[in-house]
Amino acid sequence: MLTPKSRSFLSGLAAKAPVLMHLGKGGASEAVTAQLDNLLAHHELVKLKFIDFKGEKKEIAENLASATHAELVRVIGNTAVFFRQNPDPEKRKVIIP
């Protein structure tokens, strides 16, 4: 569970990070979930841009976070930020203070 301080820290990192994934007319399919899971394993912090389904972005983001065992850092505008820390301390790319 993320604290407000860690959410703020991760949001700051995400502001400078590129969007790694887009969600279009195909919706949140199993392929999208698998791709997000893979990106989280490699990057830990992932930005997803909603191209379509903008009205349901909060619900979709929460479902994707749950399906990938990640934390939903925030949804701002049409972008969702996800975080899942690598279980191996030596492979972690994001160190939360």
Residue pairs with C-beta under 8 A, 6 or more apart in sequence:
1 71
2 10
2 71
2 73
2 83
6 96
6 97
7 73
7 74
9 96
9 97
10 45
10 73
10 81
10 83
10 94
10 96
11 73
11 74
11 76
11 81
13 45
13 94
14 45
14 47
14 73
14 74
14 81
17 45
17 47
18 47
19 47
19 48
19 49
19 79
20 39
20 43
20 46
20 47
20 48
21 32
21 35
21 36
21 39
21 46
21 47
21 48
21 49
22 48
22 49
22 50
22 51
23 32
23 48
23 49
23 50
23 51
23 52
23 53
23 60
24 51
24 52
25 51
25 52
26 32
27 52
27 53
27 60
28 53
28 60
28 63
28 64
32 64
33 64
33 67
33 68
36 46
36 48
36 64
36 68
36 70
36 82
37 67
37 68
39 46
40 46
40 68
40 70
40 82
40 83
40 84
41 84
41 86
43 93
44 83
44 84
44 85
44 86
44 92
44 93
44 94
45 73
45 81
45 82
45 83
45 93
45 94
46 81
46 82
46 83
47 79
47 80
47 81
48 61
48 64
48 79
48 80
48 81
48 82
49 78
49 79
50 57
50 60
50 78
50 79
50 80
51 78
53 60
54 78
57 75
57 78
57 80
58 75
61 72
61 75
61 80
61 82
62 72
64 70
64 72
64 80
64 82
65 71
65 72
65 82
68 82
68 84
69 84
70 82
70 83
70 84
71 82
71 83
71 84
72 80
72 81
72 82
73 81
73 82
73 83
74 80
74 81
75 81
83 94
85 92
85 94
85 96
86 92
86 93
